[in-house]
Amino acid sequence: MIRHVVMFQFHDDVTAEQIAEFGAGLSAMVPQVPGIVAYEHGPDLGVNPGNFDYVVTADFGSIDDYKIYRDHPVHRAVIERFTGPLVAGRSAVQFSLGD
Amino acid sequence: MIRHVVMFQFHDDVTAEQIAEFGAGLSAMVPQVPGIVAYEHGPDLGVNPGNFDYVVTADFGSIDDYKIYRDHPVHRAVIERFTGPLVAGRSAVQFSLGD
């Protein structure tokens, strides 16, 4: 099993409504993409200063399943819709669970 | 339930041995800190260019339990031991699971 993790920093002028739309877009995408074992996402809770603004963690049975998600047209459409208006910075890791 | 996620970029001269020591340090820490529901960590698998180098995802029953971990002396000792020699960049988010 592998976990894909991606974090986003949003532009300063991004609104709570835009962030909610982004979250709804992610949730609507999940049932349309095969191979997703678990999918969690949400905005930073504001516990610590200096954090990024949003994170996705997604679990897959294999790297190949992750790549199906990565390259799936429904996923690419969500990226195209939200990345430009919202995302100022991004960091990502894919790693093996259970090490 | 909340999930704490933190990603690290390592300095260019960090060795595979140092990364393995960091992972072992994290694994040894987990049973010494109360309130950790799940703890996953590992190096980036190299699937995508431009990724960060290492990630931790840790689940807690509450923000208060996360803060016990964040401030626990055994955790702080791991941070002190590895952050200086290894870590060039860091990004973090805490978020609610099941949104």
N, CA and C atoms of all chains as a GROMACS GRO file, in nm:
protein
  594
    1MET      N    1   0.086  -0.120   0.000
    1MET     CA    2   0.000   0.000   0.000
    1MET      C    3   0.089   0.125   0.000
    2ILE      N    4   0.052   0.220  -0.079
    2ILE     CA    5   0.127   0.346  -0.078
    2ILE      C    6   0.032   0.462  -0.048
    3ARG      N    7   0.091   0.567   0.007
    3ARG     CA    8   0.014   0.689   0.037
    3ARG      C    9   0.072   0.806  -0.042
    4HIS      N   10  -0.015   0.872  -0.111
    4HIS     CA   11   0.018   0.996  -0.182
    4HIS      C   12  -0.024   1.113  -0.093
    5VAL      N   13   0.066   1.206  -0.070
    5VAL     CA   14   0.037   1.324   0.012
    5VAL      C   15   0.072   1.448  -0.067
    6VAL      N   16  -0.019   1.541  -0.073
    6VAL     CA   17   0.010   1.669  -0.139
    6VAL      C   18  -0.048   1.783  -0.056
    7MET      N   19   0.034   1.886  -0.039
    7MET     CA   20  -0.004   2.005   0.039
    7MET      C   21  -0.007   2.126  -0.052
    8PHE      N   22  -0.098   2.217  -0.019
    8PHE     CA   23  -0.109   2.339  -0.098
    8PHE      C   24  -0.100   2.463  -0.010
    9GLN      N   25  -0.032   2.563  -0.062
    9GLN     CA   26  -0.039   2.699  -0.011
    9GLN      C   27  -0.127   2.777  -0.106
   10PHE      N   28  -0.227   2.846  -0.053
   10PHE     CA   29  -0.315   2.924  -0.140
   10PHE      C   30  -0.268   3.069  -0.151
   11HIS      N   31  -0.310   3.135  -0.258
   11HIS     CA   32  -0.285   3.278  -0.270
   11HIS      C   33  -0.357   3.351  -0.155
   12ASP      N   34  -0.304   3.468  -0.119
   12ASP     CA   35  -0.358   3.542  -0.004
   12ASP      C   36  -0.504   3.582  -0.023
   13ASP      N   37  -0.547   3.602  -0.148
   13ASP     CA   38  -0.682   3.652  -0.171
   13ASP      C   39  -0.786   3.540  -0.191
   14VAL      N   40  -0.746   3.416  -0.168
   14VAL     CA   41  -0.840   3.304  -0.181
   14VAL      C   42  -0.942   3.310  -0.067
   15THR      N   43  -1.070   3.291  -0.102
   15THR     CA   44  -1.177   3.303  -0.004
   15THR      C   45  -1.215   3.166   0.054
   16ALA      N   46  -1.284   3.170   0.168
   16ALA     CA   47  -1.334   3.046   0.229
   16ALA      C   48  -1.428   2.972   0.134
   17GLU      N   49  -1.503   3.048   0.055
   17GLU     CA   50  -1.595   2.987  -0.042
   17GLU      C   51  -1.517   2.910  -0.150
   18GLN      N   52  -1.410   2.969  -0.198
   18GLN     CA   53  -1.327   2.899  -0.298
   18GLN      C   54  -1.266   2.772  -0.241
   19ILE      N   55  -1.224   2.779  -0.114
   19ILE     CA   56  -1.164   2.660  -0.051
   19ILE      C   57  -1.270   2.552  -0.034
   20ALA      N   58  -1.392   2.591   0.002
   20ALA     CA   59  -1.501   2.493   0.015
   20ALA      C   60  -1.533   2.430  -0.121
   21GLU      N   61  -1.530   2.511  -0.227
   21GLU     CA   62  -1.555   2.458  -0.363
   21GLU      C   63  -1.446   2.358  -0.403
   22PHE      N   64  -1.323   2.390  -0.368
   22PHE     CA   65  -1.211   2.300  -0.395
   22PHE      C   66  -1.234   2.167  -0.324
   23GLY      N   67  -1.269   2.173  -0.195
   23GLY     CA   68  -1.294   2.050  -0.120
   23GLY      C   69  -1.409   1.970  -0.178
   24ALA      N   70  -1.516   2.040  -0.219
   24ALA     CA   71  -1.631   1.971  -0.279
   24ALA      C   72  -1.591   1.907  -0.412
   25GLY      N   73  -1.505   1.976  -0.488
   25GLY     CA   74  -1.457   1.921  -0.614
   25GLY      C   75  -1.377   1.794  -0.594
   26LEU      N   76  -1.293   1.793  -0.489
   26LEU     CA   77  -1.216   1.672  -0.458
   26LEU      C   78  -1.310   1.558  -0.418
   27SER      N   79  -1.404   1.588  -0.329
   27SER     CA   80  -1.495   1.482  -0.282
   27SER      C   81  -1.578   1.424  -0.397
   28ALA      N   82  -1.620   1.511  -0.490
   28ALA     CA   83  -1.699   1.465  -0.604
   28ALA      C   84  -1.616   1.380  -0.701
   29MET      N   85  -1.484   1.404  -0.702
   29MET     CA   86  -1.394   1.331  -0.792
   29MET      C   87  -1.372   1.187  -0.748
   30VAL      N   88  -1.364   1.165  -0.616
   30VAL     CA   89  -1.319   1.036  -0.562
   30VAL      C   90  -1.396   0.916  -0.618
   31PRO      N   91  -1.531   0.917  -0.619
   31PRO     CA   92  -1.600   0.798  -0.670
   31PRO      C   93  -1.585   0.777  -0.821
   32GLN      N   94  -1.529   0.875  -0.890
   32GLN     CA   95  -1.515   0.864  -1.036
   32GLN      C   96  -1.379   0.808  -1.078
   33VAL      N   97  -1.290   0.788  -0.981
   33VAL     CA   98  -1.155   0.740  -1.013
   33VAL      C   99  -1.135   0.602  -0.950
   34PRO      N  100  -1.102   0.501  -1.030
   34PRO     CA  101  -1.084   0.367  -0.974
   34PRO      C  102  -0.954   0.356  -0.893
   35GLY      N  103  -0.953   0.262  -0.798
   35GLY     CA  104  -0.828   0.228  -0.729
   35GLY      C  105  -0.796   0.307  -0.605
   36ILE      N  106  -0.884   0.401  -0.567
   36ILE     CA  107  -0.859   0.479  -0.446
   36ILE      C  108  -0.906   0.398  -0.325
   37VAL      N  109  -0.816   0.364  -0.235
   37VAL     CA  110  -0.850   0.285  -0.116
   37VAL      C  111  -0.900   0.377  -0.004
   38ALA      N  112  -0.836   0.489   0.013
   38ALA     CA  113  -0.878   0.588   0.114
   38ALA      C  114  -0.841   0.726   0.063
   39TYR      N  115  -0.926   0.824   0.094
   39TYR     CA  116  -0.902   0.961   0.046
   39TYR      C  117  -0.944   1.058   0.154
   40GLU      N  118  -0.849   1.130   0.209
   40GLU     CA  119  -0.877   1.228   0.314
   40GLU      C  120  -0.824   1.363   0.268
   41HIS      N  121  -0.897   1.468   0.298
   41HIS     CA  122  -0.849   1.601   0.259
   41HIS      C  123  -0.915   1.706   0.346
   42GLY      N  124  -0.851   1.819   0.358
   42GLY     CA  125  -0.912   1.926   0.435
   42GLY      C  126  -0.819   2.043   0.455
   43PRO      N  127  -0.878   2.154   0.501
   43PRO     CA  128  -0.800   2.274   0.527
   43PRO      C  129  -0.724   2.264   0.659
   44ASP      N  130  -0.614   2.336   0.665
   44ASP     CA  131  -0.536   2.343   0.789
   44ASP      C  132  -0.622   2.396   0.904
   45LEU      N  133  -0.607   2.336   1.020
   45LEU     CA  134  -0.690   2.372   1.136
   45LEU      C  135  -0.643   2.499   1.209
   46GLY      N  136  -0.528   2.552   1.170
   46GLY     CA  137  -0.481   2.676   1.234
   46GLY      C  138  -0.418   2.656   1.370
   47VAL      N  139  -0.372   2.535   1.397
   47VAL     CA  140  -0.310   2.507   1.527
   47VAL      C  141  -0.171   2.570   1.536
   48ASN      N  142  -0.098   2.566   1.426
   48ASN     CA  143   0.040   2.614   1.425
   48ASN      C  144   0.060   2.723   1.319
   49PRO      N  145   0.142   2.825   1.351
   49PRO     CA  146   0.173   2.926   1.250
   49PRO      C  147   0.265   2.867   1.143
   50GLY      N  148   0.260   2.926   1.023
   50GLY     CA  149   0.352   2.887   0.917
   50GLY      C  150   0.312   2.764   0.839
   51ASN      N  151   0.197   2.706   0.871
   51ASN     CA  152   0.153   2.586   0.799
   51ASN      C  153   0.110   2.618   0.657
   52PHE      N  154   0.107   2.513   0.572
   52PHE     CA  155   0.040   2.522   0.444
   52PHE      C  156  -0.112   2.527   0.470
   53ASP      N  157  -0.191   2.545   0.362
   53ASP     CA  158  -0.333   2.575   0.379
   53ASP      C  159  -0.426   2.455   0.361
   54TYR      N  160  -0.382   2.352   0.289
   54TYR     CA  161  -0.471   2.242   0.256
   54TYR      C  162  -0.386   2.118   0.230
   55VAL      N  163  -0.444   2.001   0.259
   55VAL     CA  164  -0.369   1.877   0.236
   55VAL      C  165  -0.463   1.768   0.187
   56VAL      N  166  -0.408   1.681   0.103
   56VAL     CA  167  -0.475   1.559   0.058
   56VAL      C  168  -0.386   1.441   0.093
   57THR      N  169  -0.444   1.336   0.154
   57THR     CA  170  -0.374   1.208   0.168
   57THR      C  171  -0.460   1.101   0.101
   58ALA      N  172  -0.400   1.025   0.010
   58ALA     CA  173  -0.475   0.926  -0.068
   58ALA      C  174  -0.397   0.796  -0.071
   59ASP      N  175  -0.466   0.686  -0.037
   59ASP     CA  176  -0.401   0.555  -0.029
   59ASP      C  177  -0.439   0.469  -0.149
   60PHE      N  178  -0.339   0.395  -0.198
   60PHE     CA  179  -0.357   0.309  -0.316
   60PHE      C  180  -0.287   0.176  -0.290
   61GLY      N  181  -0.337   0.072  -0.359
   61GLY     CA  182  -0.275  -0.059  -0.343
   61GLY      C  183  -0.140  -0.072  -0.409
   62SER      N  184  -0.108   0.017  -0.501
   62SER     CA  185   0.019   0.007  -0.574
   62SER      C  186   0.052   0.142  -0.636
   63ILE      N  187   0.176   0.156  -0.678
   63ILE     CA  188   0.217   0.276  -0.751
   63ILE      C  189   0.137   0.288  -0.881
   64ASP      N  190   0.113   0.175  -0.946
   64ASP     CA  191   0.034   0.179  -1.071
   64ASP      C  192  -0.106   0.236  -1.046
   65ASP      N  193  -0.169   0.198  -0.935
   65ASP     CA  194  -0.301   0.254  -0.904
   65ASP      C  195  -0.292   0.404  -0.877
   66TYR      N  196  -0.187   0.445  -0.807
   66TYR     CA  197  -0.167   0.589  -0.786
   66TYR      C  198  -0.154   0.662  -0.920
   67LYS      N  199  -0.080   0.603  -1.014
   67LYS     CA  200  -0.060   0.668  -1.144
   67LYS      C  201  -0.190   0.678  -1.223
   68ILE      N  202  -0.279   0.578  -1.206
   68ILE     CA  203  -0.412   0.586  -1.270
   68ILE      C  204  -0.486   0.709  -1.220
   69TYR      N  205  -0.479   0.732  -1.088
   69TYR     CA  206  -0.539   0.852  -1.027
   69TYR      C  207  -0.470   0.979  -1.078
   70ARG      N  208  -0.339   0.978  -1.072
   70ARG     CA  209  -0.262   1.098  -1.110
   70ARG      C  210  -0.298   1.144  -1.250
   71ASP      N  211  -0.314   1.049  -1.339
   71ASP     CA  212  -0.333   1.083  -1.480
   71ASP      C  213  -0.479   1.078  -1.524
   72HIS      N  214  -0.570   1.048  -1.433
   72HIS     CA  215  -0.711   1.032  -1.470
   72HIS      C  216  -0.770   1.167  -1.515
   73PRO      N  217  -0.847   1.168  -1.624
   73PRO     CA  218  -0.900   1.296  -1.674
   73PRO      C  219  -0.987   1.371  -1.573
   74VAL      N  220  -1.061   1.300  -1.488
   74VAL     CA  221  -1.143   1.370  -1.388
   74VAL      C  222  -1.054   1.439  -1.284
   75HIS      N  223  -0.944   1.376  -1.248
   75HIS     CA  224  -0.847   1.437  -1.156
   75HIS      C  225  -0.777   1.556  -1.224
   76ARG      N  226  -0.737   1.536  -1.348
   76ARG     CA  227  -0.669   1.646  -1.420
   76ARG      C  228  -0.762   1.767  -1.433
   77ALA      N  229  -0.892   1.740  -1.451
   77ALA     CA  230  -0.988   1.850  -1.463
   77ALA      C  231  -0.997   1.930  -1.332
   78VAL      N  232  -0.994   1.860  -1.218
   78VAL     CA  233  -0.996   1.929  -1.088
   78VAL      C  234  -0.870   2.013  -1.073
   79ILE      N  235  -0.757   1.957  -1.110
   79ILE     CA  236  -0.630   2.032  -1.102
   79ILE      C  237  -0.638   2.156  -1.190
   80GLU      N  238  -0.684   2.140  -1.312
   80GLU     CA  239  -0.690   2.255  -1.404
   80GLU      C  240  -0.784   2.363  -1.353
   81ARG      N  241  -0.896   2.319  -1.293
   81ARG     CA  242  -0.995   2.417  -1.247
   81ARG      C  243  -0.944   2.499  -1.129
   82PHE      N  244  -0.872   2.433  -1.037
   82PHE     CA  245  -0.840   2.500  -0.911
   82PHE      C  246  -0.696   2.548  -0.897
   83THR      N  247  -0.603   2.483  -0.968
   83THR     CA  248  -0.463   2.516  -0.943
   83THR      C  249  -0.433   2.663  -0.973
   84GLY      N  250  -0.474   2.709  -1.090
   84GLY     CA  251  -0.443   2.847  -1.128
   84GLY      C  252  -0.500   2.948  -1.031
   85PRO      N  253  -0.631   2.945  -1.005
   85PRO     CA  254  -0.689   3.047  -0.918
   85PRO      C  255  -0.645   3.038  -0.771
   86LEU      N  256  -0.619   2.918  -0.722
   86LEU     CA  257  -0.600   2.902  -0.578
   86LEU      C  258  -0.454   2.882  -0.534
   87VAL      N  259  -0.380   2.802  -0.608
   87VAL     CA  260  -0.256   2.745  -0.554
   87VAL      C  261  -0.133   2.832  -0.583
   88ALA      N  262  -0.067   2.874  -0.476
   88ALA     CA  263   0.057   2.950  -0.488
   88ALA      C  264   0.178   2.860  -0.465
   89GLY      N  265   0.161   2.752  -0.391
   89GLY     CA  266   0.272   2.662  -0.362
   89GLY      C  267   0.221   2.521  -0.338
   90ARG      N  268   0.308   2.425  -0.362
   90ARG     CA  269   0.267   2.284  -0.357
   90ARG      C  270   0.387   2.201  -0.314
   91SER      N  271   0.363   2.100  -0.231
   91SER     CA  272   0.468   2.002  -0.201
   91SER      C  273   0.401   1.865  -0.195
   92ALA      N  274   0.474   1.762  -0.240
   92ALA     CA  275   0.414   1.628  -0.250
   92ALA      C  276   0.517   1.520  -0.218
   93VAL      N  277   0.467   1.408  -0.167
   93VAL     CA  278   0.547   1.287  -0.144
   93VAL      C  279   0.455   1.167  -0.169
   94GLN      N  280   0.509   1.064  -0.231
   94GLN     CA  281   0.445   0.931  -0.231
   94GLN      C  282   0.538   0.839  -0.153
   95PHE      N  283   0.479   0.761  -0.058
   95PHE     CA  284   0.564   0.675   0.025
   95PHE      C  285   0.491   0.544   0.055
   96SER      N  286   0.569   0.445   0.099
   96SER     CA  287   0.514   0.313   0.132
   96SER      C  288   0.459   0.313   0.273
   97LEU      N  289   0.338   0.263   0.291
   97LEU     CA  290   0.280   0.250   0.424
   97LEU      C  291   0.337   0.126   0.493
   98GLY      N  292   0.348   0.136   0.625
   98GLY     CA  293   0.387   0.020   0.704
   98GLY      C  294   0.536  -0.004   0.713
   99ASP      N  295   0.618   0.092   0.671
   99ASP     CA  296   0.764   0.076   0.686
   99ASP      C  297   0.805   0.086   0.832
  100MET      N  298  -1.132   1.289   1.490
  100MET     CA  299  -0.995   1.244   1.461
  100MET      C  300  -0.925   1.348   1.372
  101ILE      N  301  -0.802   1.377   1.405
  101ILE     CA  302  -0.727   1.470   1.320
  101ILE      C  303  -0.599   1.402   1.270
  102ARG      N  304  -0.552   1.451   1.158
  102ARG     CA  305  -0.426   1.401   1.100
  102ARG      C  306  -0.325   1.515   1.089
  103HIS      N  307  -0.210   1.489   1.144
  103HIS     CA  308  -0.096   1.580   1.131
  103HIS      C  309  -0.008   1.530   1.017
  104VAL      N  310   0.025   1.618   0.925
  104VAL     CA  311   0.109   1.581   0.811
  104VAL      C  312   0.227   1.678   0.805
  105VAL      N  313   0.347   1.624   0.796
  105VAL     CA  314   0.464   1.710   0.780
  105VAL      C  315   0.558   1.648   0.676
  106MET      N  316   0.605   1.733   0.586
  106MET     CA  317   0.696   1.692   0.479
  106MET      C  318   0.829   1.762   0.496
  107PHE      N  319   0.934   1.691   0.457
  107PHE     CA  320   1.068   1.747   0.467
  107PHE      C  321   1.141   1.742   0.333
  108GLN      N  322   1.215   1.848   0.307
  108GLN     CA  323   1.316   1.849   0.202
  108GLN      C  324   1.450   1.837   0.271
  109PHE      N  325   1.533   1.744   0.227
  109PHE     CA  326   1.664   1.729   0.290
  109PHE      C  327   1.771   1.808   0.214
  110HIS      N  328   1.880   1.838   0.285
  110HIS     CA  329   1.995   1.898   0.218
  110HIS      C  330   2.049   1.800   0.113
  111ASP      N  331   2.114   1.855   0.010
  111ASP     CA  332   2.161   1.772  -0.101
  111ASP      C  333   2.263   1.667  -0.057
  112ASP      N  334   2.337   1.695   0.049
  112ASP     CA  335   2.445   1.602   0.089
  112ASP      C  336   2.400   1.498   0.192
  113VAL      N  337   2.271   1.492   0.220
  113VAL     CA  338   2.221   1.391   0.314
  113VAL      C  339   2.230   1.252   0.251
  114THR      N  340   2.278   1.156   0.330
  114THR     CA  341   2.301   1.021   0.278
  114THR      C  342   2.181   0.930   0.309
  115ALA      N  343   2.177   0.818   0.236
  115ALA     CA  344   2.072   0.718   0.260
  115ALA      C  345   2.079   0.666   0.404
  116GLU      N  346   2.201   0.657   0.457
  116GLU     CA  347   2.219   0.610   0.595
  116GLU      C  348   2.157   0.709   0.694
  117GLN      N  349   2.177   0.838   0.670
  117GLN     CA  350   2.117   0.940   0.759
  117GLN      C  351   1.965   0.935   0.753
  118ILE      N  352   1.912   0.912   0.633
  118ILE     CA  353   1.766   0.905   0.618
  118ILE      C  354   1.711   0.781   0.691
  119ALA      N  355   1.784   0.670   0.682
  119ALA     CA  356   1.743   0.548   0.753
  119ALA      C  357   1.749   0.570   0.905
  120GLU      N  358   1.850   0.642   0.952
  120GLU     CA  359   1.860   0.674   1.097
  120GLU      C  360   1.743   0.761   1.141
  121PHE      N  361   1.707   0.856   1.057
  121PHE     CA  362   1.592   0.943   1.087
  121PHE      C  363   1.465   0.859   1.099
  122GLY      N  364   1.444   0.769   1.002
  122GLY     CA  365   1.326   0.682   1.007
  122GLY      C  366   1.324   0.594   1.130
  123ALA      N  367   1.440   0.540   1.166
  123ALA     CA  368   1.449   0.455   1.285
  123ALA      C  369   1.423   0.538   1.411
  124GLY      N  370   1.470   0.661   1.412
  124GLY     CA  371   1.445   0.751   1.526
  124GLY      C  372   1.297   0.778   1.543
  125LEU      N  373   1.228   0.800   1.432
  125LEU     CA  374   1.083   0.822   1.439
  125LEU      C  375   1.011   0.696   1.489
  126SER      N  376   1.047   0.581   1.434
  126SER     CA  377   0.980   0.456   1.475
  126SER      C  378   1.004   0.427   1.623
  127ALA      N  379   1.124   0.456   1.672
  127ALA     CA  380   1.155   0.432   1.813
  127ALA      C  381   1.080   0.528   1.905
  128MET      N  382   1.048   0.645   1.852
  128MET     CA  383   0.977   0.747   1.932
  128MET      C  384   0.831   0.710   1.957
  129VAL      N  385   0.766   0.650   1.856
  129VAL     CA  386   0.620   0.634   1.859
  129VAL      C  387   0.569   0.568   1.987
  130PRO      N  388   0.626   0.454   2.030
  130PRO     CA  389   0.570   0.391   2.152
  130PRO      C  390   0.596   0.470   2.280
  131GLN      N  391   0.678   0.573   2.272
  131GLN     CA  392   0.711   0.652   2.391
  131GLN      C  393   0.620   0.774   2.408
  132VAL      N  394   0.534   0.799   2.309
  132VAL     CA  395   0.448   0.917   2.315
  132VAL      C  396   0.302   0.872   2.321
  133PRO      N  397   0.228   0.915   2.424
  133PRO     CA  398   0.087   0.872   2.436
  133PRO      C  399  -0.002   0.941   2.334
  134GLY      N  400  -0.112   0.876   2.298
  134GLY     CA  401  -0.216   0.941   2.220
  134GLY      C  402  -0.203   0.928   2.070
  135ILE      N  403  -0.098   0.858   2.022
  135ILE     CA  404  -0.083   0.840   1.878
  135ILE      C  405  -0.171   0.722   1.834
  136VAL      N  406  -0.267   0.750   1.746
  136VAL     CA  407  -0.358   0.646   1.698
  136VAL      C  408  -0.296   0.572   1.580
  137ALA      N  409  -0.233   0.644   1.491
  137ALA     CA  410  -0.165   0.584   1.376
  137ALA      C  411  -0.046   0.671   1.339
  138TYR      N  412   0.062   0.608   1.295
  138TYR     CA  413   0.183   0.683   1.262
  138TYR      C  414   0.248   0.618   1.141
  139GLU      N  415   0.252   0.688   1.032
  139GLU     CA  416   0.313   0.639   0.909
  139GLU      C  417   0.420   0.738   0.864
  140HIS      N  418   0.530   0.686   0.813
  140HIS     CA  419   0.636   0.776   0.766
  140HIS      C  420   0.723   0.704   0.667
  141GLY      N  421   0.789   0.780   0.583
  141GLY     CA  422   0.879   0.717   0.489
  141GLY      C  423   0.934   0.813   0.387
  142PRO      N  424   1.038   0.768   0.316
  142PRO     CA  425   1.100   0.850   0.212
  142PRO      C  426   1.015   0.849   0.084
  143ASP      N  427   1.028   0.955   0.009
  143ASP     CA  428   0.960   0.964  -0.120
  143ASP      C  429   1.004   0.851  -0.212
  144LEU      N  430   0.908   0.793  -0.284
  144LEU     CA  431   0.936   0.676  -0.368
  144LEU      C  432   1.000   0.712  -0.503
  145GLY      N  433   1.010   0.840  -0.534
  145GLY     CA  434   1.076   0.879  -0.660
  145GLY      C  435   0.988   0.864  -0.782
  146VAL      N  436   0.857   0.861  -0.762
  146VAL     CA  437   0.765   0.845  -0.875
  146VAL      C  438   0.758   0.974  -0.959
  147ASN      N  439   0.760   1.088  -0.889
  147ASN     CA  440   0.743   1.217  -0.957
  147ASN      C  441   0.861   1.310  -0.930
  148PRO      N  442   0.903   1.387  -1.029
  148PRO     CA  443   1.008   1.486  -1.006
  148PRO      C  444   0.956   1.601  -0.920
  149GLY      N  445   1.046   1.666  -0.849
  149GLY     CA  446   1.009   1.786  -0.773
  149GLY      C  447   0.945   1.759  -0.638
  150ASN      N  448   0.936   1.634  -0.600
  150ASN     CA  449   0.876   1.602  -0.470
  150ASN      C  450   0.968   1.641  -0.354
  151PHE      N  451   0.908   1.654  -0.235
  151PHE     CA  452   0.984   1.660  -0.113
  151PHE      C  453   1.043   1.520  -0.086
  152ASP      N  454   1.126   1.508   0.019
  152ASP     CA  455   1.205   1.386   0.038
  152ASP      C  456   1.149   1.288   0.139
  153TYR      N  457   1.066   1.336   0.232
  153TYR     CA  458   1.021   1.248   0.341
  153TYR      C  459   0.890   1.304   0.394
  154VAL      N  460   0.804   1.214   0.444
  154VAL     CA  461   0.676   1.259   0.498
  154VAL      C  462   0.639   1.178   0.622
  155VAL      N  463   0.570   1.244   0.713
  155VAL     CA  464   0.509   1.180   0.831
  155VAL      C  465   0.360   1.211   0.828
  156THR      N  466   0.275   1.108   0.847
  156THR     CA  467   0.132   1.132   0.873
  156THR      C  468   0.100   1.064   1.006
  157ALA      N  469   0.041   1.142   1.096
  157ALA     CA  470   0.014   1.092   1.231
  157ALA      C  471  -0.128   1.128   1.271
  158ASP      N  472  -0.205   1.028   1.317
  158ASP     CA  473  -0.346   1.049   1.352
  158ASP      C  474  -0.364   1.053   1.504
  159PHE      N  475  -0.451   1.144   1.547
  159PHE     CA  476  -0.479   1.164   1.689
  159PHE      C  477  -0.629   1.180   1.709
  160GLY      N  478  -0.675   1.146   1.830
  160GLY     CA  479  -0.817   1.159   1.860
  160GLY      C  480  -0.863   1.302   1.877
  161SER      N  481  -0.770   1.394   1.898
  161SER     CA  482  -0.807   1.534   1.922
  161SER      C  483  -0.686   1.623   1.898
  162ILE      N  484  -0.713   1.751   1.886
  162ILE     CA  485  -0.604   1.849   1.875
  162ILE      C  486  -0.518   1.845   2.002
  163ASP      N  487  -0.582   1.828   2.117
  163ASP     CA  488  -0.505   1.822   2.242
  163ASP      C  489  -0.407   1.705   2.240
  164ASP      N  490  -0.449   1.590   2.188
  164ASP     CA  491  -0.357   1.476   2.180
  164ASP      C  492  -0.242   1.506   2.083
  165TYR      N  493  -0.275   1.574   1.973
  165TYR     CA  494  -0.168   1.615   1.881
  165TYR      C  495  -0.067   1.705   1.952
  166LYS      N  496  -0.118   1.797   2.032
  166LYS     CA  497  -0.027   1.892   2.101
  166LYS      C  498   0.061   1.821   2.203
  167ILE      N  499   0.008   1.715   2.265
  167ILE     CA  500   0.091   1.635   2.357
  167ILE      C  501   0.210   1.577   2.280
  168TYR      N  502   0.182   1.526   2.160
  168TYR     CA  503   0.288   1.474   2.073
  168TYR      C  504   0.384   1.585   2.032
  169ARG      N  505   0.327   1.695   1.983
  169ARG     CA  506   0.410   1.806   1.933
  169ARG      C  507   0.510   1.853   2.038
  170ASP      N  508   0.465   1.858   2.161
  170ASP     CA  509   0.547   1.916   2.266
  170ASP      C  510   0.618   1.812   2.352
  171HIS      N  511   0.601   1.685   2.321
  171HIS     CA  512   0.658   1.579   2.405
  171HIS      C  513   0.811   1.581   2.397
  172PRO      N  514   0.880   1.568   2.510
  172PRO     CA  515   1.028   1.576   2.508
  172PRO      C  516   1.095   1.473   2.418
  173VAL      N  517   1.037   1.354   2.407
  173VAL     CA  518   1.098   1.253   2.319
  173VAL      C  519   1.086   1.296   2.172
  174HIS      N  520   0.975   1.357   2.137
  174HIS     CA  521   0.957   1.411   2.001
  174HIS      C  522   1.050   1.529   1.977
  175ARG      N  523   1.056   1.617   2.075
  175ARG     CA  524   1.145   1.734   2.059
  175ARG      C  525   1.290   1.690   2.043
  176ALA      N  526   1.328   1.582   2.111
  176ALA     CA  527   1.466   1.533   2.100
  176ALA      C  528   1.495   1.481   1.959
  177VAL      N  529   1.397   1.414   1.898
  177VAL     CA  530   1.414   1.366   1.760
  177VAL      C  531   1.429   1.486   1.666
  178ILE      N  532   1.344   1.588   1.687
  178ILE     CA  533   1.352   1.708   1.603
  178ILE      C  534   1.490   1.773   1.618
  179GLU      N  535   1.535   1.787   1.742
  179GLU     CA  536   1.665   1.852   1.764
  179GLU      C  537   1.780   1.774   1.702
  180ARG      N  538   1.770   1.641   1.709
  180ARG     CA  539   1.878   1.558   1.658
  180ARG      C  540   1.888   1.564   1.506
  181PHE      N  541   1.773   1.566   1.438
  181PHE     CA  542   1.775   1.548   1.292
  181PHE      C  543   1.752   1.676   1.212
  182THR      N  544   1.682   1.773   1.269
  182THR     CA  545   1.644   1.888   1.188
  182THR      C  546   1.766   1.963   1.134
  183GLY      N  547   1.859   1.993   1.220
  183GLY     CA  548   1.976   2.069   1.177
  183GLY      C  549   2.054   1.999   1.067
  184PRO      N  550   2.096   1.875   1.091
  184PRO     CA  551   2.179   1.808   0.990
  184PRO      C  552   2.105   1.774   0.860
  185LEU      N  553   1.976   1.745   0.869
  185LEU     CA  554   1.907   1.690   0.751
  185LEU      C  555   1.816   1.788   0.677
  186VAL      N  556   1.742   1.868   0.751
  186VAL     CA  557   1.624   1.934   0.694
  186VAL      C  558   1.656   2.073   0.638
  187ALA      N  559   1.628   2.087   0.508
  187ALA     CA  560   1.645   2.216   0.440
  187ALA      C  561   1.511   2.288   0.426
  188GLY      N  562   1.402   2.213   0.422
  188GLY     CA  563   1.270   2.272   0.405
  188GLY      C  564   1.165   2.185   0.470
  189ARG      N  565   1.054   2.246   0.507
  189ARG     CA  566   0.949   2.176   0.582
  189ARG      C  567   0.815   2.238   0.547
  190SER      N  568   0.711   2.154   0.534
  190SER     CA  569   0.575   2.206   0.522
  190SER      C  570   0.484   2.115   0.604
  191ALA      N  571   0.382   2.173   0.666
  191ALA     CA  572   0.297   2.096   0.757
  191ALA      C  573   0.152   2.144   0.748
  192VAL      N  574   0.062   2.050   0.776
  192VAL     CA  575  -0.082   2.079   0.790
  192VAL      C  576  -0.137   1.985   0.897
  193GLN      N  577  -0.228   2.036   0.980
  193GLN     CA  578  -0.313   1.951   1.062
  193GLN      C  579  -0.456   1.970   1.013
  194PHE      N  580  -0.528   1.858   0.991
  194PHE     CA  581  -0.664   1.868   0.937
  194PHE      C  582  -0.755   1.762   0.998
  195SER      N  583  -0.885   1.784   0.984
  195SER     CA  584  -0.984   1.692   1.038
  195SER      C  585  -1.009   1.578   0.939
  196LEU      N  586  -1.006   1.454   0.988
  196LEU     CA  587  -1.037   1.338   0.905
  196LEU      C  588  -1.188   1.325   0.889
  197GLY      N  589  -1.228   1.274   0.773
  197GLY     CA  590  -1.368   1.242   0.752
  197GLY      C  591  -1.453   1.360   0.706
  198ASP      N  592  -1.390   1.471   0.667
  198ASP     CA  593  -1.469   1.584   0.615
  198ASP      C  594  -1.527   1.550   0.478
   0.00000   0.00000   0.00000
